């Protein structure tokens, strides 16, 4: 377990607890991650889409979405990931937190702007007011495709390098364009595929295990 994995959020650790669970841990379900916080929590049926939902009570993964938001204390949230990008977004003044899973399909579907649209519509929060932590995901060299121009038609050419796509740079550009301040954004330096000893990685040799449900988890709870 990596507790409080983002430096940018550590000043708020008395109000927000964040944990990352990887291959090194024995946490094998969202409910197990919630239990370590001491509360029942909420999970999603992640579909690589662009839907974000507001969470007000604990529930299992019956809701089909890839983003979740809450202002409810003691209600843990959890998302799963192997190589996809994963984000925690926190607004300290209104004490609202959210998690977002965004793989390359999610980027194409507009998962990031849709998350911030929901954040604004539900809580009147602007992108410039949030702190964003991005967890480990594929680096540019490891995000390779057969034909990226055809597979990722909406990704600007500047992010395509041969058969590799800088998905992390795409996400950062989207966040900044939406109004997230550069000094309020932090990316974890690890690549899941480069560190298969630490992380479950679909592209790095764990495909069958990931399909069986062995994944990394990003979990948080408002205090």
N, C-alpha and C positions, 0 to 999 in steps of 0.2 A: 504494500500500500504506500502510495506517495501522498502524504497529507499536505494540504495547502501548496499545490505544485506551482502556483503562479505568484511571483513576487509582487505583481501589481495589485493583488487582492489581499496580501498579508496584512496591510493596515486595518482591514475590516474583519480579521479572523475572530473577533469576539461577537460578530454579527452574522458571519457567513462561514460555514465550514465546507471545504472542498476536498474531495478525495479522488485519486486515480488508482484504479485496480488493473494490474497487468498480469502477464504470464507468471510472474513471481508469486502471485497471491492465490489463495484457495477460494476466492469469492466466485461462485459459479452460477449466480443468478442475481437479478435486480433486487429481489426481496432480501437476499443475503446482504447486499450492499446497504439497503435501507436499514436493516436490523443493526448494523454496526453503528448507525447514528442513534439507534434506540427508538425509532419511530416507524410506522407504516408509511410507505411512500408510493410514488406514481411511476409507471413505466409506459412505454409506447411500443406499438407494433410498427417498427421503422420500415419504410417502404421506398427509400431513396427518392422522395418527392419534395414538395415545397410547403407542406401544411405545417403550421404552428398552432398549438392549442393552448388555452389558458387552463391551468390546473388549480382546482380548489379543494380537492379531496384525494385521498389515496385510492388507487385502482391498479389493476393488472394491465398487461399489454394488449388490451382489446381496442384501444384507440389507435387508428392508423394515422401517423404523423411522424415528422422528424424533428420538430421543434416544440419546446414546452416552456411556459412562463408561469410564474407564481409570485404572489406577494404574501402567501400564507406561511407563517412560521411553523417550524417543526413538521414540515411536509417535504421529505426528501424527494429529489428528482434524480433520474438516472438515464443515461443514454449509453448505447453499446457501439463499439467501433473496432475495426481491425486495421485497415489502411486509410479509411476515410477521414476527412477533417472533422474535428469536433471542437465545439466552442462553448465557453461559459460567458454569459453576458450579465453584468451586474450594474444596477443603478443605485448608489448608496443613499441618496436623498429620499427617494420613495421606497427604498428597500425592496426592490423587485429583482428577481434573478431568473435567468433562463438558460437552457441548454439547447444546442443545435447540432445535429448530425448532418453533414453535407459532403457526400462523395461527389465524384465527377457528374453523376446523373443529377444529384441535387443542385449542383452549380448551374447546370444547363436549365433545370426546371425553375430556377430563381429562388432557391431556398433562403438565401441570405436577405435579399430585399423583402421577401414576404415576411420573414421573422420581424424585421424592423417595422414593417407596416402594422403588424399586429401589436408590437410594443407601443407604437404611437397611438393606435386606435383604442387600445384597452387601457393604457396607463398615461397617455399624453407625455410619453418620454421621447426625447429627441436622441438621435445617434450620438451627438456630441457630448451627451451627459453620461454615457455608459463607459464601463471598463470591460475590455474583451480579452479573454485568455484563450489561446488556440493550443490544443493538445498535440501530441505527436501524430504525424501522418506522413504520407509519401512525400519525399523530397523530389525535386525536379528530375533528377537522374533516374529515380525509381518509378515514376509515373509514366510508363511507356505504353504506347498504343499501336495497333496495327496500321491505322490510318487516321491520325488525330483530326485532320481537316474534315473527314467525313463523320467520324464518331462523335466529335465535339464541335458541331458546326457553328455554335454561337460564341465560342471562345476566341477572343481577338488573336490575330496572327502573332502579335508580339510575345505571347506567352507560349508559343509552340516552337520547340527546338528539335527539329528532325522528327523522330517518333516519340519524343518526350514532351510532356506538357507541365508547365510550372503551375500546378493547381493551387499551391500555397500563395503564389503571387497573385493569381486570379482572385482568390478570396480576399486577400489584403486590399487589392485595388477596389474591389466592390465595397468593402467596409469603409475605406477612406472616402470613396465617392459618395457614400450615404451620409457621411459626416462624422464618422468615428475619428477622434483625434489620434494622431500617431503616437503621442506620449501616453495614450490610454489603451494601447494595444500591445500585447505580449504574446510571442509564439514560443512554445517549447521547442528546443533545438533538435530533439531526436526525430529520426525517421523510423517508422515501424519496420520497414523492409530492411534497412541497414542494421537494425538491432533485433534480429529474430530471437535472440536469447532473452530479451527483456519483454518484448511485446508479441501478442498474437498478430500474425500478419498473413493475410489472404494471399498476397502476391509473393511472399517470402518463404513459402514452404508449408504453411499451415492451412491450406485450402480445405482439406477434409475436416480438420478439427474445427475450423471456423463455421463450416456448414453444420457441424454437430452442436454448435452453440458456445464454443470456447472463444471468448472475445474479451477485449479490454473494456473497461467501464469508466465513465466520468460521472461522478455523483456529487450532489451538493445539498445543503439544507440551510434555510434561514433560521437564525436563532433569535 
